[in-house]
Amino acid sequence: MENHMESSPIQQALKEYKAGLGQFTKQMPEIAGKYNEFTGACFSEGKLSQKEKQLIALGISLYSQDEYCIIYHMKGCIDQGCTQEEILEAVGVTGAFGGGAAMSQGVTLVEQCLEEFNAQAH
């Protein structure tokens, strides 16, 4: 089963994003460095926890229909210890604001990520 997960569309998307960011960093190190510094500061522990920040980012990713970011922030949610219920509640709130387009990603791609990332954890 692990070989399937390594080549899954979700894992492939994570790999593509990391490769693209790595290439951009080589080509534009000053911009990438500042971007990474900025996002690192944004996602560091503060008045909001890293867990809460990942849930916010997931909602924004769903709303903007950005599949790479949905997958990336789903991984972040799982890594920060979000429960399935917390994630699905965030999907619901996003759907209430973003309508069917946001909800469609929540009931498909988010569910696929939950299934895959939870299977990897066990």
C-alpha positions in Angstrom: 0.0 0.0 0.0 2.9 2.4 0.7 4.0 2.2 -2.9 0.5 3.3 -4.0 0.7 6.3 -1.6 4.1 7.4 -2.8 2.7 7.6 -6.3 -0.8 8.9 -5.5 -2.0 12.1 -7.1 -1.9 13.8 -3.7 1.7 12.8 -3.1 2.6 13.8 -6.7 1.1 17.2 -6.2 3.1 17.8 -3.0 6.2 16.6 -4.8 5.5 19.0 -7.8 4.9 21.9 -5.5 8.2 21.4 -3.6 10.1 20.9 -6.8 8.6 24.0 -8.3 9.4 26.1 -5.2 12.9 24.7 -5.2 13.5 25.7 -8.8 12.1 29.1 -8.2 14.4 29.5 -5.1 17.4 28.7 -7.3 16.3 31.2 -10.0 15.1 33.9 -7.6 16.9 33.3 -4.2 16.3 36.8 -2.8 12.6 36.8 -3.6 12.1 33.2 -2.4 14.1 33.9 0.7 11.9 36.8 1.7 8.7 35.0 0.8 9.8 32.0 2.9 10.8 34.3 5.8 7.4 36.1 5.5 5.3 32.9 5.4 7.4 31.4 8.2 6.6 34.4 10.4 2.9 34.2 9.4 2.6 30.5 10.3 4.7 30.6 13.5 3.0 30.3 16.9 1.4 33.5 18.1 -1.9 34.6 19.5 -3.3 32.0 17.1 -1.9 28.5 17.2 -0.2 26.9 14.2 -3.2 24.6 14.1 -5.6 27.4 13.9 -3.5 29.1 11.2 -3.5 25.9 9.1 -7.3 25.7 9.4 -7.6 29.3 8.2 -5.2 28.6 5.3 -7.2 25.5 4.4 -10.3 27.6 4.2 -8.7 30.2 2.0 -7.3 27.5 -0.2 -10.8 26.0 -0.6 -12.3 29.3 -1.3 -9.7 30.2 -3.9 -9.9 26.7 -5.5 -6.1 26.2 -5.3 -5.7 22.5 -5.3 -1.9 22.6 -4.5 -2.6 24.8 -1.5 -5.6 22.6 -0.4 -3.3 19.6 -0.3 -0.4 21.5 1.3 -2.6 22.9 4.1 -4.4 19.6 4.6 -1.0 18.1 5.3 -0.3 21.1 7.6 -3.6 20.5 9.4 -2.8 16.9 9.9 0.8 17.6 11.0 -0.6 20.2 13.5 -2.9 17.6 15.0 -6.3 18.8 13.6 -9.0 16.2 14.0 -11.2 15.2 11.1 -14.1 17.0 12.8 -12.1 20.2 13.0 -11.2 20.0 9.4 -14.7 19.2 8.3 -16.1 22.1 10.4 -13.6 24.4 8.6 -14.9 23.0 5.3 -18.4 23.7 6.3 -17.6 27.3 7.3 -15.8 27.8 4.0 -18.7 26.3 2.1 -21.1 28.7 3.9 -19.1 31.6 2.6 -17.8 30.2 -0.7 -20.7 28.2 -1.9 -20.8 25.1 -3.9 -17.3 25.6 -5.5 -15.6 25.6 -2.1 -17.8 22.8 -0.8 -17.1 20.6 -3.9 -13.4 20.7 -3.1 -14.1 20.0 0.6 -16.2 16.8 -0.1 -13.7 15.5 -2.7 -10.1 16.6 -2.3 -10.2 17.2 1.4 -11.8 13.8 2.0 -9.1 12.2 -0.2 -6.4 13.9 1.8 -7.9 12.9 5.1 -8.0 9.3 3.9 -4.5 9.2 2.6 -2.7 11.3 5.3 -4.5 9.4 8.1 -3.5 6.1 6.5 0.1 7.2 6.4 0.0 8.1 10.1 -1.1 4.5 11.1 
